[in-house]
């Protein structure tokens, strides 16, 4: 008879103790191969436990292949070499946990103003949506995204960016990094992608295997003449506010770029209009898509800057002829943004709260932008500021003999997070002075001046007395 020490006062269930005991006995050859195990009734009487406990333990051993069952005869031990499951010694691996560093001031360009978000209104829409009346949202939705949200986006693009498109041309996705690979799959495998240099850092990481061609950027945006000398047939651009330099693609360059695309049937422009909502100097810049007469521009944007980065809602507008191909290639596709989130955003936009929020944030970011520029120009006139016409960051060039790495380290030691422009290079560019992105979205207005003084102090840049 099998003898096992079953401790009834332990937290481990009796059936699990019995299962483990028999399993270990089989592995260690304490019970011979082919040996018949006691019947459930006899073992229950011997161990003074219920037959149900024995049955559960035997069932688990049977499921894992340690024993086999012969109807009306009993349970027998299997040959261990034939087991589909082999017990392995448990190895405890300690994965180091990297604590997220907390900064006193964070000048990251992706930060938004947290205190100005309309939590009360948003909470109301969340509460109204998560109700039994919305139970149909538990099912799989439309592959391109919910029609109610695509309709609201189409209306918004017409009113704010001069883009005429139908809701059916819009595809919803969980970020630029998700949508861009889908766009590239619409073209031949031998297509060549050109990227701005410097440019959005996630794009080179995603498409490095595509051997993307870096194209220079100057004060007028992408250097189209340089693009024309390459064999690239797709170009990714941020014309309204080039990231990270802040340059705006000039009218001449826009015309030149559209002409480049029209010269070959397989040439296309991917326009990322990621933060066009915030412009501080001059009139709003029209979207490149709105000027396109040949259906060569694929428009992309997100709600990252206009609402919040964590929302993870992006979208693209495809020309009709590419939409047909998209539906052929992605017939299996399911939208990656939860339906509840899409309906929440659609309702928020439908009732005018998105427009109200944008108008409010334009005023707030304008004040922050002015405060930042005023502080730098008043107290640190030797700091060169560029890319200050739009967006939520500027570029600053530091007249320092220290390297970019040293300055970044000095800032971190003083509790400041700041990003060098070199983080966004596809190929090296030699800058006259160390250059950084100074994001102001996440810095409270009342802290802006002190934050800049603190940064300059850690870099040992003298403050002018005023």
N, C-alpha and C positions, 0 to 999 in steps of 0.2 A: 504493500500500500504506500502511496505517496505521502511523505511527511513534510509539511511546510509550516513555518511559523507565521500564522496569520494574526496580526495585532488589530483587534477590533476597536481599539480606542484611537487609532491613527487616523489622519485626515485622508489617507489613500484608501479608496474603496476596496472591499474584500476581493471582488472579482479581479481587480487590477493586480493586487498582491499575488493572487493565485496564478493568474496568467503569467506574470513576470517570473514567478518561481519555477513553473513548468518550462517556460521558454529557456531560461538560463540552464536548467537541468539538461535539456535537449542539446543546447549549444555545447555544453561542457561534457557531453557524452555520458552523463550520469544516468540517463535513460537510454537504453539501446535502441538502435534503429529497428523498426518493425514491432517494438514492444506495444502491447495493448494497454491503453490507459484504463483505470477503474471506471466503472459505470457512474453516471451522475448520481444515482441513488446511493450507491455504496460510499462514494467519496464524500457526499453530503453528510451521511451518517457518521463517517469516520472523523471528519473535520468539524462536525457540529455546526454546519451552515446550511443554507437553503440550496435546493437543487437549481433554482434560478441563477444563483451566483456561479455555480459550476457550469451551467449552460452558457452563460455570457463569456466566461473565461475560455471554454472550449471553442466557442464560435469565433473568438478573436484569433486563437491559435490556428484554427482551420482556415480562416480568411487569409492569414499571413503565410500559410503553407508549412507550418511546423508539424501539423498532423493531418491525417486524411481520415475520412469517414467511410465505413463500409455499412450500408443499410442493414439493420436488424442484427448486426454483429458488434460494432463499437468503433472506437477511435484508436488509430495506430500512429506511431511516430514515423515521420518521413525521413528519408535520407537527406542529411543536411546539405550535401553538395548539390542537391537538386532543388534547393529552396529558391523561390523567386525573390525572397527578401533575406538578406544577410545582415545580421546585427553588426553595427559598427560601433567602435568605441567612441563615446561622445567627446568631442574636442571643443573646449570653450575658447573661442577667439574673442579677444577684447578689441573692439573697434574704437579707436580714439575719437572722442567727441570734441569737435572744435566749437568752442563757444563763440557766438556772434559778438564781435566787438562793439561796445557801445561808445559812441562819440559825443562829445559836447556839441560840436557843430558838424553837420554832414552836408557838404556841398555837392553831393552826387546829382548829376543832371536828370536822373529819373525820379527824383523825389517830388511829391505834390504837397500842397498845403492841407494837412490833415484836419485842422481845426475848422476849416471853412466848408467841409462836406455837409450836405443837408441830411444829417442822420435821421431827424424826425420824419421828414417826408419819405425817405427811403424805407424806414421801418414800417410806415403805414402801408406802402405797396407790398412789402414782404408779407406782412400780416394778412392782407387781403388776398394775396395770391396763394399762400399755403393754406388752402381750405379744400374741403371735399368738393366744392363746386369746380375746382381745377383738377379733378382726379384724372382727366384725360391726359394731362401732362406727364403722367407716370409712364406712358407708352413712348415708343420711339417716335421722334418727330420727323420733319422734312429734312432730306439729306443736305440741302443747301442752307439750311437754317430756317427758323420759323418765318412764315410769310408776313406776319404782323411786324416783326422787327425789320425785315428787309424793306417793307413798305415805308416805315418811319425813316430808315437810313436814306432811301431814295429821295424822300421829301427834303430831308436835311441837306443832302448833297446839292440838290437843285437850288435851295434857298441860300446856302452859305458858300458854295464853291462853284456855282454855275455849271454843274454837271447834270446833263440830261441822261438818265438811265432808267430802265424798268427794274422793278423788284426782282424779276427772274434772272437778271444779269448779276445779281449780288450773291456772293457765297460767304457765309459766316464761318469763322475759324477761331481757334484759341490762341492766336498770336501770329505775328509776321513770320516767325520761325516755322510755324505749321503750314501757312498758306504758300510761302515761296517755293518749297519743294514741289507742291502740287502744280504751280504755274510752270515750272521748268519741265515737268513731265508732259506738258502739252506739246512740247517741241521735240524735234529729233534728238537722238542721243549725241549727235555730233555738234549740237548747238554750243556756242561759246558765250559765256556770261562776262560782262564788263562791270566793274564795281568802282565806286568813288574811292579815292585814296587821299586823305583818311576817310573812313566811312563807318557805318553801323557795324559794331564789332561782331555781332552774332552771325552775320551773313557769311564772312570768310570761313568761320568755323564749320558752318553747315555745308558749304559748297567748295571746300578746299580741293576735294578730289576732282572737281570740274575744271581745275586749273584756271580760275577766274583771272581776268586781266585787270590790273589796277590802272585807273585813269586819274590823272592829276586834277586837283581842284584849286582854283584861285579865287580872287575876290568877286568874280562873276559866276562862280559855280563850276560845274563840270567843264573841263576843257574839251569841247566837242571835236576840235581839230585833231587832238590826240586820239580820240575814239575812232575817227575816220581812217586812221592809219593802221588799225588792227583788223583782225578777222572776226571780231565779236559781232554777233547778230542780236544779242539781247543785252540791254543795259539797265542797271538798277540805279535810280537816282532819287534824291530828296530835293527837288527844285525849289520849293517854297521856303525852306529853311534847312540848308545842307547840314547834315550831322557828320562831324561835330563842329565844323568851322563856322556855321551860322550864315554862310554866304547864300545869297538869293540868286538863282539862275536868271541872268539878264534876258531881256526881251530878244536881243540878237541871238543869244545862245539857244533860247527856246525854239525860235524859228529854225535855227541851224540843226538842232537835235531832231525836230519833227521831219525836216527834209531828209536827214540821214535815214530815219526809219522808213520813209516812203520809197527809198531807192531800191529796196529788195523785198520780195514777198514774205521772207522769213525773219525780217527784222522787227523787233518790238521794244517798247520802252516800259519798264515797270516803275511807276511813280508812287513813291511812298510819301504820303502827305501827313506824316505822323503827328505834327503839332502846329498845323496851319492856323488853328483857332487863335493863337496868341501872337499878335503883331503890334509893335509899339511905334514904328516910324513909317510914315507914308500910308498909302492906301493898301487895302488887302491885295495880296498877290493872287491872280486867278490860277486855278489848277491847270496843269499842262493838259489834262484830259479834256478840259473845256475848250481848248484851242485845237484839238485833234480833229481833222476832217477825214482822215483815212483809216480810223479805227485801229490805230497802232499803239495806243496807250492802255496799259492795264493799271487801273487805279487801286491803291491800297491805303488803308488807314486803320487806326485803332481808337479805343476809348481810354488808352493808358494815361495820357496827359489831361484829357478833358474831364475824366471822372476819377479813375483810380487804376494803378498798375495791376492790382490783384484781381480786377474784374475779368481779365483774360478774354476780352472780346475784340476781335479784329475782323476786317471784311475786305473783300476785293470785288471790283467791277470788271467783268470780262466783256470784250466785244462779242457780238452775237455769233460770229463764225467760230470763235474759240469756245464759246459756251456749248456748242454742239459737240465738239471734241471732248470737252470736259465731261459731259453727261455720258459719253461713250466709255471714257476711261474710268470714271469714278461712280459707276452705277451702284457699286457696293458700299459706297461711302456713307457714313453716318456723321452728322454734325458733332463736333467735339465740344461744343459749349452746351451745358445743360439747358433743357427746355425752360425750366423755371427761371433761370437767369435771363434767357432771351426774352421771355414774356415780361419779366420785371423791368428790364431796360426799355422794351417797347412801350409799356404803359407809362413809364417815367417820361419818355420822349413825347408820346401822344398828348399828354396833358400839359405840355409846355414847360415842365420842370427842368429839362435838360438845357433849353435855351436860357432860362433864368439863371441856372447855375453857371453856364458859360459866361454870360454877361457879368455876373458877380466876380467870377474868377479873373476875367480880363482886367477888371479894376484893381483887384488885389495884386495880381502879378505885375501890373504896370507900376503900382506903387513900390513894390519890392525892387523891380528893375531900376526905377529912378533912384531909389535909395542906394542901391549897390553902386550905380554909376557915379552918383554924386559923392559918395564916400571915397571911392577910388580916385576920382579926378581932383577932389579937394585936398586929400591928405597924402595921396601917393601918385602924383602926376607922371612919374617915370614908368608906371605900370601901363603897358599898352593894352587897350581893350578892343577886341574885334568881335564880329558876329553878334552885334547887339541890337539888330533890327527886329528880331522876333524870337519866339521860343522861351524856354525857361532856364537858359544858361548863357553865359558869355565866355569868350576865350580871353585869357590874360597871359601876357608874356612878362616874365620876371627878370629884371636886370640883375642877375646874380651869377657869381662865379661857381656856385654849387651845381651839381648835376640834378637832373630830374629825380633820380632815385633818392638822392640825399634830401632834397626838398620835401619829397613825399614822406620820407621817414621822419623828418623833423616835424611835419604837420601831425602825423599820427601820434608821435610822442607827446604832442600838446593837446591830444584829444580831438583832432580835426581830420575828417576824411575828405580827400580831394583827388580828382582823377586827372592824370596827365594825358595829353592828346596822343602821345605815343601808344597808348592802349588801343587806338583805333586805326593803326597803320596796317595796310596790306603789304606794303614794301616800305623800306626805310626812307624817311625824309629828314633832312638836316635843318633844324630850326636854329635861328640866330640866338634865341634865348629859350630857357625852359618855358614850356607853354602848358597851361592847365585849363580844364573846364571848370567854371565856377557856377554851379547850379544854385539857384536861389529859391526854387519852389518849396523846399522843405524847411527853410529858415524863416522863423516868425519875423514879421516886419520890425517889431520893436527890438529884435536881437540882431538885425542885419549889420548895423554899424559896428557893434561890439564884436561880432563874429569876424568881420573883415580885419579889424584892428588886431584881434587875437591871432589871426592867420599871419598877418604881416610881422607881428612881433616875434612869432616863432621862427620866421624866416630872416629875422634881424634886418628888416627894411625900415628905415627911420620914418617916423610920422611927422609931417609938417605941422608946425604950430599955426593955428588959425584963430 
